[in-house]
């Protein structure tokens, strides 16, 4: 779940809503393009293929994602490079990076991650995990 609380950042809820709407609009647009391409090309190219509707086009997108993209998300190779780069950072550089990342994306991160980073940020708390 996205953490869109307004306690820290007054515009964070609006930003999260905008991102959510952009994602929905993007999926809707891609689904429409798939439907239009299918209906324009496949019935003429292959005998017996009928035109599809919007929800069938969305199903084709989901099916292609499952078959060709897997369930975990794309770009697995990139994460290996990022992980190797992360391993070479000093602890101070890691904390600086975490701080920059949280300031930029903290309003739309998970609630657990935001709570964990807030617990680490409290200076007198010895029970918080320093990692």
C-alpha positions, 0 to 999 in steps of 0.5 A: 500500500502507498503511504499517503498520509498528510501529516508530514507532507501536505501535498503527499496525498494529492501527489499519490492520487495523481500518480495513481490516476496516471497509472490508471490512464496509462493502462487504459490507453495501452489497452485501447491501443492493443484493442485497436491494433488487434482489430485492425490487423489480426482479422485481416491477417488470419482467417477465423480471428474475430475482433475483440473488445476492451476487456478482452484486450486488457486480458491479452495484456495481462496474459502477455505480462504473465507469459513473457514478463513473469510475476515479479516485475521487469528489469531483473538485470538492472537490480543486480547492477544496482545491488553491486553498486550499493555494496560498494558504498560506505555506510555514510554514503548509504545513509545519505542516499536513503535520506535523499530517496526518502525526501523525494519519494517518501510520500508514496512509499510503503507505510512500513518503510516510512515507519522504519526510516522514521524510527532510524532517524530518531537520535536517542532511540537505541532499540531501532535497527541501524541497518 
